[in-house]
Structures are given as structure tokens and as C-alpha cells.
């Protein structure tokens, strides 16, 4: 029994040693959040990197840090300003939770990022893996991580059968992640295993010939690299419909409404949205009764689809030059003002098209 345990420990050590040797020569050492590294900078990067690739995150991160260079800067900002700098990055709950957590740290921890795991994981938007990454890389504490890249590396290396989203498999992967994490240089190891998944052990076309772990990888030995990790069982996404009203006034200002904090596009500014044409007509009924709006006043644009993680949204934009009915909750904005707000990607695209149309028509 002691012999088996010893061999297992040697296997773990060989894994981390090979990975760290590769990282020293080929890992990424010039990412923006690796410069002047501290808990705040790492935290912001880890939140942005959730479900988003590095190349996409970098320009957003640089603009965000230029505007909110310190945690107090973020805590003291308005949510609208935070979401404006998140606009286009998607998964907007991340931006809202980042701001909420900054307020908590500012008020309850005197602006100093907490160093206790339980305190960190209790903050909005921070799970076990994100907390581990922050404490490992910024606070030099030994914690395992299990983000998407790490799951892929471990599933292939160990040929783990089954979708990692199943709780029993996820629990196993956490045990393996903990066992592979070395007692020294765990901060470099954390970055190294994420780098390996992002650059070599990629979802499609993994570069196994350059992988430092090839000799011990069970998926490679079985020639089943594409089988791991197992994909989530496919589920047909439902399709929803939406009418987005592009309401303009004579001054070429656009009417925008701030969405509720909870739900899709929470806290962002958007065009008035209606589920059906009947809902739209009902909302405009006071204008129709006064004869200021007719069916010819509504100009329909080409429908397009915007896909969320859990459903498709077929959007039909409708343009109308008209004052809004009384009691509508919203504000007029110039195009310049609108682009300074947090806007959903499809709304930002529509405003760009409207602005171009306005310039073209003089």
C-alpha cells in the first residue's frame, strides 16, 4: 500500500514538474494582468475570462483598468459607468457582480481584497475556482483551480469518461486538481495549466506533439483526444421573439429604457422591447388614438437572431419617429450619449445603423 501511494505521488510530481518546465519556456508571461500584479487586477481578469477567450478580454481589460485602476475607483463608480465599460463583453451579470463585490470590499474590508478563502468565495460572482486562482496567483496561497481549460487538460490526461458537468465527475476532477497542484510554485502552476489548455490542449485540434504531458496522457495513448472532455448532452434551444422599438424624436435622439437589475441584460440600457406586435400596438395605443401614429408610421427592419447560452432571440427592429406615450419609463439620448451607456450588443449594433442612416440622410 505505501508503495502504491509513493508511485501516485511521483506521478503527481512529474505532472507538475513537466508543466512548470514548459511554462518557463513557452508560457504566457506578458498578459496585462500579469504586470503590476495584485489581487484586484487578477480578480478583474478572472471575472472577464469566465467563458471568454483571452484575445477577446485583453482590449476590454485594458480599457476597464484605465477607467478603474484601483478597487476604490471601481467601488465609487456608478453601475452605469461600469456596465458601459463592459458593453459588448457579454454575460453582464459578471459586471454587476464585480461592482457589487467592490462595494462590499470597500465597505467591509476597508478597500483591501480579503485573503481568507471563505471570505473571497462569499463575494458576488466568485466561485471556488475563481477564488482559488486569485489567492494562488495574487496572494501566493496554495489552492487548486478547475476552470474550463483545466477540466479539459485533466479529462484528457486521465481519460475521464462522462460530461464534467455531472456532479460526481466534477467532484472527481476537483480531487485530481488538488492532487496535481504542487506545494511550491503553485502560483506559476495555476497560470501554467490554464496556458496549456488555452494554447496546446485546445478544444479542437490539440497540438499534442508540443505538449509536455504527452507521454502520460491517456487520451493520447488511446488516440481519443477529440472524445475528451465529453460534451454536454445536446438540448434544443427554445426560440423567443422580441420587437425592439427604435423610437426617435425630431432632434434625432433615441429613447432608451434601463432594464431591471435581474434578468437578461440586467441593468443595461435598451430599446423598448415587446413580445408581440399586439403588445407593441397596445403600448402605442394612446398615440394611435390621437392619430399621431398609424401603421404606416412603423418602419420594420430586417429580423435577425441573437443567441444566448440558453435560448435564441429572434429580434424584429421597428423604427418610429414619435414622442413616447405618457408614463413610459425612459430617457432621450443623443447617439453620443447612448454609446457611453451600457448597451446590449444587438442594441449597440442597431444604434450604429441608425446613426449611419441619419448621417447618410443628412
N, C-alpha and C positions, 0 to 999 in steps of 0.2 A: 504493500500500500504506500509506504513512504517513497518507494522508487517511482511509482506512477505519478505521484504528486510532484516529485522533482522534475520528471520529464515534462509535465504540464507547465511547470514554472519556467523551464528552459524554453519551451515553445513560445510562451508569452514574451519572454525577454528577447528572443530572436526576432519576433514580430516588430516590437517597438524599436529595437536597435537598427534593423534594416530600414525601417520607415524614417527614423531620425537621420540616418546617414544619407538617404535620398533627399530628405528635406534640406539638409545643409547645402547640398549642391544644386538641387533643382526646385526647391520650394519657392513660394512667393514671399518675398521679404520687403516689397515696396508698395504694398497696398496702403491707401490713405490712412486707414485706422491703425496701421502698424507704426505710423510716425507719431511721435509725441504721445505714445500710448498711455491711456489711463482708463479707468472704469467707465467714465462717461462716453468716451469715444468708441470703446469696444461695444458698449451696450447699444448705442445708436446703430452701429454697423450690424450687430447681430439681429436686431429687430428688422432692419431693412433687408437683410439677407434671408429672412424667413420666406421660403417659396419664391425667391427672386435671385437670379444669377448675378455674379459679381460684376460683370461688364455692364449690366443694367443699373446696378446700385451705385457704382462709382460717381457718375455725374450728379446724381441726386444727393449722395452723401456729401460731396464737396460743397454743393450749394447750401445744404442744410447746415453744415458746420460753419460756413461763412456767416450765415444769419444767426445761428445759435451756438456760438463757440464754446459755451460753458453750460453746465447744468442749471445754474441760476438764470441764465439767459432764456433757456427753454421754459423753465417754471414760470417766469414772469411774462411770457408771451401770451397773446390771445390764441385761443384754439384755431380761429380762422386763419391766422398767420401761419401756424404750424401746418394745418392742412393744405394751405396754398403751396407750401414747400414740399408737400407730399403728393400733390396732384399729379396724376399720371403713373405713379408707382404702384397703385392698386392696393387691395386689402387694407382699406382705410382705417379699420379698427386698430391696426398697428400704430398709426399716427396718433389716434385719440388716446390709446392706452399709454403710449410713450409720454404724452403730455400729462396725463393723469398721474403716472408714476413719478414724473419730475416734480409735480406739486407735492406729492406725498414725501418724497425725499427732502425737498426744500423745507417743508413744514415740520416733519417728524424726525429728520436726521440731520438738521442744520445744514442741508445742502451737500452733505457728504454721502457718497454712494455707500450703502451698507456692505459689510464684509461677512456677515453671517448668512449661510445658505438659506435658512428658513426665512429670513427677512427679505432676501432677494427674490426667492421664488413666490413670495406672497404679493409682490408688486404686480399691478395690472400688466398683462401681456407677456409675462415672463414665466416660462415653463421650466421643467427640470433641466433640459439640455441647454437652454439659453443661459440659465443661472450658472450652470457648470462651466460654460465657455467663458463667461465674464469673469468669474472668480479664478479660473485657471490662467487665462491669458493676462488679465489686468491685475489681479491680486495675488498671483503666484500660489494659489491653493490647489491641491490635487482633487480634481473632480472629473469624472467621465462625462462625455457628451454623446448624444445619439441623434444627430440631425440626419437629413436625407442622404448626404454624402457618406456619412459613417455607416448608416444602415446598409447602403449598397456595398461598401467595401466588406463589411463583416458578413453579409449574406452570401457574397461570392466566395470569400475566403473560406468560409465554413460550410458552404453549400446548404444554406438553411432553407428547408422546404416550407412553403406557405407564405402568405402575404404578411409582411411585417406589421400591418395594422391590426392583426389579431392579437389580443392582449397577451396570450400565453407566449407567442413568438416575440412580441416586444419585450416582455419580461426576460426572456432568454437573452435577447440581444443586449439588454442593459447589464446583465451579469457578465456577458462576454466583453462588453465595452469597459466595464470596471476592471476586469482581469487583465486586459491588454494595456491599460493605462499604466505607464511606468511610475516608479517612485521618484524619479529625477527627470528633469526637463519635461515635465508634464505640460507646461505651457507651450513649448515648441511642438510636443507630440499632438496637442489639440489642434494646432494650426496645420501640422503635417498631414494628419489623417483627413482633414477637410480638403486640403490641397490635392491629395491623392485622388479623392473622389471627384473633385471638380476638374482635374486636368488629365488623368490617366484612366481611372476606373469610372469612366463616364457611362451614362445610361445607355447610349448607343455607341457602337464601335469603340469599345475599350481598347486602349493601347497596351496590351498585355506584354508585348516584347520589351517595353521600357519600365515595366512595373517591378519595384524592388521586392514585392511579395509573391512573385510568380511561382517560385519553387514550392511554396507551401499552400498555394491557392487550390482548393478542392474543385471549384468550378472550372478552373483552367485545366486541371488534371482530367476532368470528365468531359472537357470540350463543351461545356454548357454555360458559358459566360452570359449569354443572352437570356438564359432562363431565370437568372437571379438578379435582383430580388423578384419574387413573384409579384405580378401585377394585381392591383385591386380588382376584385370581380366587377366586370363591367355592368353599369347600370345606366339605362337610357335617361338622359337628362330631360326633364319636362321643359316645355316651351311656354313662355308667358308673353303677353302682348302689352305694349305701352304706347300711348300717344304723348309725345313731348311737344308742348305748345311754345313756339318761338314768338313771344309777344313783344312787339316793338312799338315805340311811340314815334311821333313826328320828329323828335330830336334824335332818332336812331339810337335810342337807349334800349337795352334789353331788360325784361322783367325776370328776376331770379328769386327763388324761394329757398330758404335754408331748410334742409331736411331734418327730421327728428334724429336725435343722437343715436338711437338704436335702430337697427335695420340696415338695409342696403344703402350704401353711400351716406352713412350716418354722419351728420354734422356738416356735410358738404353743401354747396350752393348748386341748385339745379333748376332746370326749366320746369314749369308746372307739368305734372305728369298725371295721366288719366288712363284707366284700364281699358276703356272702350270709347267709341265715338259718342255713344249716348251719354256717358259721363261728362265728356267734354262739352257737348251741347247743353247739358243741364247746367254746368258751371257757367256757361256763357249766356244762359237764358235771359238775364236782365238786359244784356246788350242786344240780344235778338229781339226782345220785346220793344226796345226803343228804336229798332231798325238801324242801329249803328253797325250791326254785324249781320251778314247774310251768308248763305252757303258759298257764294262766290268770293267772299272775303277771305275764306280759309284756303291757303295755298299749300297743297300737300307735296312734300318732298319724297324722294325715293326711300322706301323702307330698308332698314339694314339690321343686322343681328349683332348683339353684344353678348358674349358668353361669360358667365360667372362660373365659379367652381361647381355649383350645384344646379344651375339651370341656364337655359338660353333666354334672352330677352329680345324679341323682335320689336324694333322701335320704328314708329312712323312719325317723322317730324312734320309739324304743321305750322306754317307761318301765318301770323296775323298782325296787322298794324291797327292797334286799338288800345284805349285805356282799359285797365282791368276793372272788372265789376267791384263794387264796394265790398269790404270785408275780406278781400283776398290778402293773404299774408305774404308779403314780399317787398322787394325794393327795385327801383330802376337803377341800372348801372350803365355807364359807358362801356364800350368794349375794353378799353384800357383798364378800367376799374374791375371789370369782370375777370380779367386774366390774372388779377392779383389775389383772387379768392381761391379757395379750394374747390375745384370743379371735377366731377367725374370725367373720365376720358372721353366718352361719347359726346358729352355736353360741350367739352372744350373743342372737340372737332367741329361740332355744329356751329359754335360761335365763330370759329376761324372761317368757315364757309360763308356765314352771314356777313362777316366783316369784309371778306374779299368781294362779295356781291355788292356791298354798299360802296366800296372804293371804285369798283368797275362801273357802277351806275352813276357815280359822281354825287 
